[in-house]
Amino acid sequence: MPSVLHLLRVVVPVGAVLGVLAGLMLLADRGGEPAAVLLGGGAGVAAAEAPPADDSASGGPVDGELQPPAAPPPVRTAIFRIGYLRREATGQPAESALEDLRDALLGNERVAEQLAEANYEGIGLYAADGIGDMLRRLNAREFDLAFVPAAIYLQQRGGYTVVLRSRRQEDIFAPGGQVWRLGTVFVSPRSPLFHEEEITAEAMREYLGRERLAVVSTQSVAGFHAPLLSLAVRYDVVAHEGGYLWFDSSEEVVKGVLSGLADIGAAERAAVDRVLRRHGLEERRGELLREILVSDRVATDPVVVRQAIAPERSALGRALRDAIREYSLRNDLSGIQYLPGTDNDYGSLIQLMQDFNEQIGEVIR
């Protein structure tokens, strides 16, 4: 069982405890209890799971004598589970930023009220160790809400739905509310492709037949799937088996190419600008790298919830969606803001991933 970050103890009056325990119902689809809980608003306390009711202890006559009503069995409450990727290089909010968000949600009157009504006694943060672990735990429905890369959302089969989508400062934002990212494939001056006036499919295939392509992990649609699919479509080429040099983020891919660890790389296009700007190299962009191609626009990473608490059917889902959005607009959530979103925003990504699998096949890392 994953552990919950930190512990917040709340002392609740006995009368309030008994009232809550008598009134709350079990939520059948939440399994397990964390080692520590975060209690919010004094709305509930941890309790042992109730045994099956015994009809003989209902307050009726026993041996001809009227017995007093039995005390109601203890009711098991649950922790609202927020999942996230532990590594901060994945483009997701940092762990410390999520801790601050959790505290803000617990202090939000509307969220606290809805959590109590849904029989949640607090909010727990649960870290996934990498994209494989995140996907496994989504498929097992271990999270109530999760901050996930778009690639993981598209692969999960746990019954989650999109409620928000991320927006970083460098993302492409349309007035209608759409947010996109671009991918790129680029080379350094060490590559012969840097100096080719026009790169042919034959030259690209020959080059990638002997060189490794620097790439970010397969969690990034904009940094991995979109540029590699564009490469396959334009040049009819796929990196050979073992032809990838893996990095943990698009920024690391860019630095790897600039430093000579690789001569060609694929990454989020905005990461190129970030790295050059951070090191004061913007004016030397044309000397340091050449973009071979820019991918089509792709949707950004979402926040997802279980279908049962989708905003259109759940007051809790609406409260969480609004609170996370408002918090991200006012505070630094690792430089990410969150806008309302739905599953419909990711229809083009579904097609992109299907095309990727047909053109390139499954790539696992």
MORAQUI-V936598 format. One line per field, one symbol per residue. burial: + if it has 16 or more other C-alpha atoms within 10 Angstrom, else -. Layout:
# MORAQUI-V936598
burial = ???
This chain:
# MORAQUI-V936598
burial = ---++-----------+--++--+-----+--++-+++++++++++---------------------------++++++++++++++--++++++--+--++--++-+-+++++++++++++++++++-++--++++++-++++++++++++++-+-+-+++++++++--++-----++++++++++++++-++---------++-++--++++++++++++++++++++++--+-+++----+++++++++++++++---++++++++++++-++-----------+++++-++++++++++++++++++---+++++++++++-++----+++++++++---++--+--++-++--++-----
